Amino acid sequence: MTHVVGGSNESFDNLLRRFNKKVQQDGILSEIRRREFFEKPSIKRKRKEAAKRRKTARALAR
């Protein structure tokens, strides 16, 4: 669960902005979207392989 502690003189807008940023970094919304519908094992495998290819391509580009 994402948790953000507000400072003594921090506005609600700043607190909300920090919370949204933390949720984005933790990947909570993308995880919810991914689990929204059933994903067949073959599609899951293809998605993981594509992610692995992208990761290795980025590493080689550096």
N, C-alpha and C positions, 0 to 999 in steps of 0.2 A: 504494500500500500504506500502510495506516495504521500510524503509528509513535508510540509513547509512551515517553518516557524517565523512569525512576523516580528520585526524589530519594534522597539518602543515608539518610534516616530515614523513608521513606514505606512504609506497609504494603502488602501485596499487594492487600488489598481496595480501598484507595484507588486503586491503580494500575489495577486491573481496572475500577473504576467510571469512571475517566477514559477508559480505552480504549473502553468501551462507549458513552460519551457522544460520543466523537470519531467512532466508526463510525456512530452515529446521525446526526450532523451531516453527515458526508460522503455519506450516502445509500447506503451500500454494500448494506445488506440489502434496501432497496426496489428497488435496481437488479437484484439477484439474483432477487427475486421476479418482477420485470417480465420478465426474460429467461428465466424457467423454461420457458415454452411459447411457441410461435410465435404472433405477433400479426399478423393480416391488416392490410395497408396501410390499408384503409378504417377499421378500428377504431382504428388508430394515429392516423389523421388526426382522427377524432372525439374521441379523448382529448386530443390537442394543442389542438384548438379549444375544448374545455370548459375546459382549464387556462387558455387565453388569456382566456376569458370571466370566469372566477373572478378572474384577476389584474386585469383592468380594473374589475370590480365592486368589488374591494377598494380600488383606487386612487381610484375615484369616491366611495367611502364616507368617505374621509378628509377 
